Amino acid sequence: MTDALFWYGCNMTRHAEIIRLGTHMLAAVGVAAAPTGGPSACCGSPKESSPRIAEGMANRTMQRFNQSGASQVITWCPTCHMNLDDFMGATQGKQAESAHLAQALWQRREALAPLLTQTVAGRVLIDMHIGNRTGVNEAVPGLLRLIPGVTVLEHPYRAPSYMCFGLASIPGALADAKANMLAAMAATGADTLVTIFHSCHRELVGLERTHGIRVVNWVHLLAEGMGLAYQDEYKAWRNSDDPEAAIGAERIAAAGEEAVRKLVLPELTRPR
């Protein structure tokens, strides 16, 4: 029987290092969580335009969770987290408690704090959003304040939608959110922008190149405090003069050149 599941959802290909670091951190604070995700563990949100397909995907995932015997499902993606509470559990009889990764680590902060031995200099502002119900706006600032050298700055600005993905399709909305966040950083004297969710990280890492600030995910910052090595390859690709060269011919060939050119490069080369 599995004690807990670390559910990273189906959208994991761009940020594998965050998932690996999250798994390591859970183990380090005493949570035996089996990682689970990929296409066979989807919440159904990628197919929300086709309700029957989305329902089938979500139901299969919920059945897997219930059959595992896990007492807790620890989430990473905010969409997965909300879908788990809103309809997956309601239709399939949710048998496990749920908590976001940030909540799970914050609940075990007494075990985490002694592991944060490395000083990380930074005046950070967190990219907080309204509309999410994952508890991250409370947990992430508390976690970052445990890191030696980190100063967490406060500003009242909250971006609309529960993460940046919700703004991307609305003309001008994402640009306004970025401008407001940069203004908040200037007002507080922040030098580091900390993202919470993977969608926001992808949208904001380009600011590192264009505005001379540092952009890191909260998991990255905790990893630095713990002395854990990682590579944020997505950020390197996004900010490269030549993303195709940065990825490398061998990896492109392994993934499929047509797929990379159709699905990956347009995302990496879009306006920052």
Secondary structure, DSSP 4 states (H G I P E B T S, - for coil): --SEEEEEES--SS-HHHHHHHHHHHHHTT--EEEEESGGG--SGGGTTSHHHHHHHHHHHHHHHHHHT-SEEEE-SHHHHHHIIIIIHHHHT--SEEEEHHHHHHHTHHHHGGG--S---EEEEE--BSS--SSHHHHHHHHHTTSTTEEE------BSSSSGGGTTTSTTHHHHHHHHHHHHHHHHT--EEEE-SHHHHHHHTTHHHHHS-EEEEHHHHHHHHHT-----HHHHHHT-S-HHHHH-HHHHHHH-HHHIIIIIHHHHTS--
